[in-house]
């Protein structure tokens, strides 16, 4: 995840940037936060067959910016990730939030490989 976000070239962090203090000032928009959500695992024969993790990348901009969104989408395409998008104006922050939601799937190892 970090490698993909690094290639976008926009400041990013997991969950939230620290709040402003004497020693730290959060980045100005655009910036990205990402969240690792709940699982949506696929079960078979009483066990997890595929581990499915829900992930959200949140892009914050101070104006609508198709060019900035295109950078995120190009990175997702490069990783062959299918995503859904939601966009919202956050009036209290004077920012747009564009959320890219997707799932990462890992096939669980066979029983003999687990030992």
C-alpha positions as CSV (number, residue, x, y, z in Angstrom):
1,X,0.0,0.0,0.0
2,X,2.7,2.5,1.0
3,X,4.6,1.9,-2.3
4,X,1.5,2.6,-4.4
5,X,0.7,5.8,-2.4
6,X,4.3,6.9,-2.6
7,X,4.1,6.8,-6.4
8,X,1.1,9.1,-6.4
9,X,3.3,11.9,-5.1
10,X,0.8,13.4,-2.6
11,X,1.4,13.5,1.1
12,X,-0.3,10.5,2.8
13,X,-0.7,8.8,6.2
14,X,-2.6,6.0,7.8
15,X,-5.9,7.1,9.3
16,X,-5.1,10.7,10.2
17,X,-2.3,13.2,10.3
18,X,-1.3,14.4,13.7
19,X,-3.0,17.6,14.8
20,X,-1.2,20.9,14.5
21,X,1.2,21.7,17.2
22,X,4.3,23.8,17.8
23,X,6.4,21.0,16.3
24,X,4.2,19.9,13.5
25,X,2.0,21.4,10.8
26,X,-0.2,19.0,8.8
27,X,0.1,19.2,5.0
28,X,-2.0,21.5,2.9
29,X,-4.4,19.9,0.5
30,X,-4.2,17.8,-1.6
31,X,-3.4,15.0,0.8
32,X,-4.4,11.3,1.3
33,X,-5.4,9.2,4.3
34,X,-6.1,5.5,4.1
35,X,-8.0,3.2,6.3
36,X,-8.0,-0.6,6.6
37,X,-11.5,-1.6,7.5
38,X,-13.3,-4.7,8.5
39,X,-12.9,-8.0,6.7
40,X,-15.4,-9.6,4.3
41,X,-13.8,-13.1,4.3
42,X,-15.1,-15.9,2.1
43,X,-15.6,-19.1,4.0
44,X,-15.6,-22.7,2.7
45,X,-15.7,-26.0,4.6
46,X,-15.7,-24.2,7.9
47,X,-12.6,-22.2,7.3
48,X,-11.5,-18.9,5.8
49,X,-10.9,-19.7,2.1
50,X,-10.1,-16.2,1.0
51,X,-9.1,-13.4,3.3
52,X,-10.8,-10.2,2.0
53,X,-9.8,-6.8,3.5
54,X,-11.8,-3.6,2.9
55,X,-9.6,-0.6,2.3
56,X,-10.5,3.1,1.8
57,X,-8.2,5.8,0.3
58,X,-9.5,9.2,1.1
59,X,-8.3,12.1,-1.1
60,X,-8.7,15.6,0.3
61,X,-8.5,18.6,-2.0
62,X,-9.4,22.3,-1.5
63,X,-11.1,22.4,-5.0
64,X,-12.5,19.8,-7.3
65,X,-9.5,18.4,-9.1
66,X,-10.0,15.7,-11.8
67,X,-6.2,15.8,-12.4
68,X,-5.4,14.9,-8.8
69,X,-8.1,12.1,-8.8
70,X,-6.6,10.8,-12.0
71,X,-3.2,10.3,-10.2
72,X,-4.9,8.1,-7.6
73,X,-6.9,6.2,-10.2
74,X,-3.8,5.6,-12.3
75,X,-2.0,4.1,-9.2
76,X,-5.0,1.8,-8.5
77,X,-5.1,0.7,-12.1
78,X,-1.4,0.0,-12.0
79,X,-2.0,-2.4,-9.1
80,X,-5.1,-3.9,-11.0
81,X,-7.4,-2.8,-8.2
82,X,-11.1,-2.3,-9.0
83,X,-12.6,0.5,-6.9
84,X,-15.8,2.4,-6.1
85,X,-15.8,6.2,-5.7
86,X,-17.8,8.6,-3.5
87,X,-17.2,12.4,-3.5
88,X,-18.4,14.8,-0.9
89,X,-18.0,18.5,-0.1
90,X,-17.1,19.0,3.6
91,X,-18.2,22.5,4.3
92,X,-16.7,22.7,7.8
93,X,-13.3,22.0,6.4
94,X,-13.7,23.7,3.0
95,X,-12.5,20.6,1.3
96,X,-13.6,17.9,-1.1
97,X,-13.3,14.3,0.1
98,X,-13.1,11.6,-2.6
99,X,-13.2,8.1,-1.2
100,X,-11.9,5.1,-3.2
101,X,-13.2,1.9,-1.7
102,X,-11.8,-1.5,-2.7
103,X,-11.0,-4.9,-1.4
104,X,-7.7,-6.8,-1.3
105,X,-8.1,-10.6,-1.5
106,X,-5.6,-13.2,-0.3
107,X,-6.1,-16.9,-0.7
108,X,-5.4,-18.7,2.5
109,X,-2.6,-21.3,2.4
110,X,-3.4,-25.0,2.3
111,X,-3.5,-26.8,5.7
112,X,-0.1,-28.6,5.0
113,X,1.5,-25.2,4.1
114,X,0.3,-23.7,7.5
115,X,2.3,-26.2,9.6
